């Protein structure tokens, strides 16, 4: 099974919902497992919204790029914003701090089989059941 998708969405939270729904509609043709699809939806939402809020600071003229590839039994999700990038240490996140920032990346890391942050680009790899 192979599938590639590239898309761009402006930093508008209303547009993101439709954008993610369209991507998921395409993926549903390939991935039948509902639990896996739920995880992918959560990963996409967290990464794209994170790029809009923290990378692009909700500036609607800035966009978030999505590259998605299904190859064999894995999906690679790459999300890139127009921000400066981050140097984020997942191990430093403490849920007892009750911070409003950082949870999304921890969630995505937990749902992914591989997870990388490269400045303003985040890559999540998930094995497909």
Buried (B, 14 or more C-beta within 10 A) or exposed (E): EEBEBEBEBBBBEEBBBEBBEEBBEBBEEEBEEEEBBEBBBBBBBBBBBBBBBBBBEEEEEBBBBBBBBBEEEEBBBBBBBBBEBBEBEEEEBEEEEEEEEBBBBBBBBEBBEEBEBEEBBBBBBBEBE
